[in-house]
Amino acid sequence: MVTSEKLGTKLKQTSLARLPIGRMAIDFIFWPSDYCKVRATYFAAFGRKPNLLAPRTFNEKLQAAKLFRRRNIYTQWADKFAVRAYVEQKIGKEYLNKLLWVGEDLQQAKRVPLPSRFVIKANQGSGSNLIVRDAASLDWEAAHEQTQQWLRQDHSVHFAEWQYRWIKPRVLIEEFLEGSDGGVPLDYKFFCFRGRAEMVQIDFDRFTDHTRAFYDRNFKLLPFGVKYPRQSRIAAKPDCFEKMLQLAESLAGPELFLRVDFYDIGRPIFGEITLHPGAGLEKFDPAEWDEKLGASI
C-alpha cells in the first residue's frame, strides 16, 4: 500500500498527470492503496471488514462506490468551484452564492474590493472554511498560511475518495450568508437515491453542543441519528423546503446516491454535492438504519 501511494503521489507531480491516459495509469497505480485504505478505515470505524463485493449497509455501499464507481463528473461535483457551472446549467445561477474571488494565493485577494464579511474556503477541502466577520481585523498572513495548508491536503489519499484526486486546488472567497439570527444559516442536506430526495439531515449548534436530526421528505422526524446525538425537538419546516427538495432532485438526476445541500436564507442557496457523507465511516444509532438506507442504493 505504501509503495502504491508513494509512487502514485510522485507521478501526480509529473507531466504524465496532464494527459487523460496518464491519469488513468496513475489511478491504476493508486488502486491497491485505495483498496487497502478503504478496508483499514472501515475496520477502524466499525471493528469489522467491509463486504465490498456484496455490500448491504449504507456505509459499505459508499466504500464500494469509492473503488468501483468513478465517473469524470464526480470530480466536477466535488470541486466547489467547478460545480458552480453544473449548478448554473441544471437549475440556474440564481441559486449560487456570490463568488467574490478565486485563486491560489490568498494574498492577492487583498487587491480586490471585498465586503466586511465573507467566507474563505478551499475548493477541494472538507470543512476547510474560514468565516470572516470583520475584514478589517483579519490577519491576512495567518489566513494565507492556513489556506496554503488546505491546498496541500489530498482527500483522495486520506479516505480513498477518488473524486478529489484530479481537482486543481484553489481558494474561494464567497459572500457571507446570514441566517435569521444573524449567524450562519442552517443547511439542509438532502439524501437523494436514484434522483429522489428521501430524507434531509439538519445539524444544530455545530460550534457548541452539536446535535443532528433526520427528517423524511414530508418533514417527519426519523427515529435515528448518525455520529452526533439525536436532536429531539421538531425543527420548524422552512417555507422553501419543497423548493429545496425539488432543486436537490434536479441536481442529483439518476445517480444511485448523492447528498445535495442547500442553505435557507429565505430562499434556497446551493451548498455542495457530496458523494460519500462522512467518508462512509459514521455510525448509525440504532445500527439497523445503516442497513435500511443501504437497501435504497
N, C-alpha and C positions, 0 to 999 in steps of 0.2 A: 504493500500500500504506500509506504513512504517513498519508494523509488518511483512509482507511478505518479504520485502527486508532485514530487520534486521535478521530474522530467517534464511533466505537463506544464507546470508553472514556468519553467525555464523557456520552453518553446513558445509560450504565450508572449514572451518579450521579443520574439524574432519576427522577421518579415513573413514567416510561414502563417502567422495568425491573421494576416491581411487577406488571405485567399480562402474562399469557401472550402476548397478541397483540403487546405492546410488546417482549417478549423475542425473539419471532420476527423482528420488524423489526430489532432490534439485531443479531441473529445474521446477518441478510441483509447488513447494512452491514459487518459484520466479515469476511464470507466472502472478498472479494478479498484482504484482508490475510492471512487464514488460508491461502489457496491459495499466495500468494507466500512466506509463511513456511515452509510445507511444502517447497516446491521449493528454497528457499535453504538451509535447514538440512540437507536431504538432500544437496544438492550439496556443501556444506561438509564433510560427513562422508565421502562416498563418491566425490567427484570426478566425478559424473555426475548428470543429472536423473532423477527417479523417473518410471517409467511408471505414471501414475495411472489411466488408463483400462483398461489390461490388465496389472496388476501381476503379477509372477511370484515375487519373493522375499518372504520373511517381512517384512523391513523395508519394502519397497514396499507391501505389503498393509496394514501398520499405518498408513502415510502416507495411503493411500486411505481407510482407515476413519475417520481423523480428519475428513476432509471429507465423506464420503458416508454414514457410519453414525453417526447421532446419535439416541439414544433418551433419554427423560427418566430412565430408571432408571440410565443411565450416571453422571448427577450424583450419585445416591444412592450408587452403588458407590464413586465417587472420594472422597466425603466420609467421612472417618474417624470422624465422629460419627454421621451419618445411616445409614451402612452397618450399624451395630450392630443396628438394627431389622430389617434384611433378614436378617442372620445369625441373629438370635434366631428369626425366623419360619421360616427354612428348616431350621436344624439344632439350634437350642436355645441358650439363653443361657449354658449351662454351658461353651460353647467361647469365650466372650468374656472378655477381660482385664477386671479390675475397674476401673471408671471412678470416679475419686476426686473430680474436679471438672471443670466445663466453663464457659467464659465468654469474654469478650472482653478483660478487664483482669486480667492475672495477679496484680496487687497484691491483688485481692480474695480470691485463693486462700489468702492468709496467715491469713484469718479462719476457715478450716475446719481441723479436725484432720487432719493428714497423717502418714503413717509416715516413718521416717528416710530411706527410699529410694523413689524414684518416677521416672517419666518424663514430661517435658513435651513436647508435640508440637502441631503445627498441623494442623487437620482438612483443610486444602486444600493442604498442602505436600508436598514430595517430599524426603526426607532431612532434614526440619525436626524434629529430635529433640534433646532435652537430657536426658541421663541424670544424675540427681541421686543420688549415693551417700551423701551426708550432708546432710540438710536443714538442720542447724544451721549449716553453713558456706556455705549458698547465698547468693550476692549477689542478692537479690530485685530490686534496681533494675536491675542489668545484665541479669538474666533477663527482666525486663519489657520493656526496650528491645529485646532480641533478638526476643522474641515479637511485638512490635509491627511489627518489620521483616518477620517471617514473614507477618503478616496483610495486609501491603500488597503482597505478591507475587501475581502473576496468571499462573499457568502456562498459562492459555488463550491468553495473548499470547506467552509465551516460545517455545513449541513447537507452537502451534496445536492444543492439546488442549482441544477444546470442552467436555468434561465438567467442567472446573474453572470454567467461566465463571460459572455461577449458584450456586455454593456460597457460603453465608454464612460468612465466615471466623470461626473460633473457636479457642480454645486449650483443649487437653485435658490433664488430668493422669491418668495411668493407673498402676496398680500396677507395680512393678519386677518383671520376670520373671527368675528366676535359673536359669542352666544348671547342669549337673552340676559344672562347675569353679568355680562361684560368680560367673561373669560373665554376660554377655548370652547367652542360649541361641541355638543355631543355628536359623535359619528355613529352611523348605523351601518353595520357590516352584514350584508345580505349573502346568505349561503345559497348559491344557485346550482341546482342539479339538473343537468340537461336543459338549461335555459329557463328553469322555473325556480323562482326565489321561494324556498320552502320555509326559511326562518331567518331571523335577524338577531345579531349579537349587539348588545349595548354595554359599554363599560362605564362605571361610575367612579368618581373620586380617584382617578388614576394616580394622582400625586400625593394622596394622603392615605385613605383607607379603601384600597382598590377592591371593588366588587364587580360582578358580571352577571348579566341576565340574558336569557334567550327567549324570544317570542316567535310564534308561528306567523304565517303570512296574514293571519287575521288579527294579529297583535294580541294573542292569548299567551300568557306566561307559560313556558315549558318547564317541566319538573327536573331539570338537570343543570349542572354547572360544568365549566371547563377551567382548570388551573386555579382560578381565583374563587373566593367564597361566593355563593349564590346571593344575588340581590333579591330580597324577599318582597320588597314593595313593588307595586304596579306602577310603572312609569306612565306618564301622560303620552298618549299617542300623538305624534306630530301631525299637524294639519296637512303636510305634504307627504305623508307616509306612502299612500298609494302611488303618488308620482315617483317617489324614490324607488319603490318596488318595480314599477314599470320600466324605469330607466336602467335599473340593475339587470333586469332580464334582457333588455335590448343589448347591453354591453356583453353579457355572458354568452348570448347566442346558444348554439347547440353543444357547447363544451360540456364534458361529463361533470366537471365541478369547477366552479370559480367562486371566490368571495369578492364581492364588489361593494366598496364603501362609499357612503355619501355623508357629508355634513349637512346639518339642518340650520340654516341661518334665516329661517322664514321661507326659504326656497332651497331646493337641493343644489349642493356643490359637490362635484366629484372629488373623492379622496384618493383611492388607489384600487388596483386589481391585485388580488393575492391568489396564487396557485396552491400554496401549502401553508395554511394558517398555523402559526406556532411551529413551523417546520415539521408538522405532523408528529409532534412529541409532547402534546399537552394531554393530561389525564382527564377523563370524563368522570363526573360524580352524579349519579351512580355509573359504574363502568359499563353497564349494559347498553348505554346510549352510544357508546363507541361503535358497537356492532349494528345498532339500529340505523345510525346515519350511514354506516358503511354499505348497508343494503340499498341505499339510494344512488350509489355511484355505479 
